[in-house]
């Protein structure tokens, strides 16, 4: 495969004054353009979009560090908006139940400006606006712009109150984990499988190639799902045949490694995520193979 020429800084710079939505429009036009320079321009525009996402997230987390009375929705790609930082705690612990909003707090998988409180995604803010207005939470137009949507809360939270919200949120997560996984044998294995699940799911969820998402992505997501199910079955106290689960985990892990080689060949994911996923798959393979070998040897004694 021919090596692509590096993107020149000046090519990216020409998109520097565009916001996230304007960059998405440029990318959409370039994707369907037959102009000789379109391919190089498209790569530069995509890099500019990635840079813009980093700038947005950095500004969000800078604000959230001292946020005590706002919800800050920041725009992401494909029409989604997100909450991060203290806004996640305010929404999940004090607002969602009042407006009967179903939500999911996800681990922040970004490698920059990470929200330790997770993130919440929203497909659209249109329906949410009315629900928030019904409980007297309104937009703050002085702060808001095309990418950042601030809503002012009636209550100002102290540092102690925010810490209590975080503690309550963590206790909820711990209760869920205790129900799903009362005991966690090989916790390093569980963490590695969880990371593989998250990376594969989110990478294919946001990929623009619909064919790749519906074929390769669907298959790899189901294999990573089955890998977690096999671990959870292995972890059950009353499991009559844990070796069978270990053997299946080894098989699935090696299939996923082969799948990542295919993904890399077609350049469907960033090299960083591919490397991270492969490192976790190697770790999973090593732990399960060693544990399985010891268990088999023990049965022969």
Protein Blocks (a to p, Z undefined) as FASTA:
>chain_A
ZZdddddfklmmmmmmpcfklmmmmmmmmmmpcbfklmmmmmmmmmmmmmmmmmmmmmmm
mmmmmgcbbccddddeehiacdehjllmmmmmmmmmmnopacdddddfbfghiafkbpad
dfbfklmmmmmmmnopacdfklgcfkbccdddfbdcdfklmmmmmmmmmmmmmmmmmmmm
mbaghkllmmmmmmmmmmmmmmmmmpcblmlmmmmmmmmmmmmmmmmmmmmmmmpmklcb
lmlmmmmmmmmmmmmmmmmmmmmmnopacfklmmmmmmmmmmmmmmmmmmmmmmmmmmmZ
Z
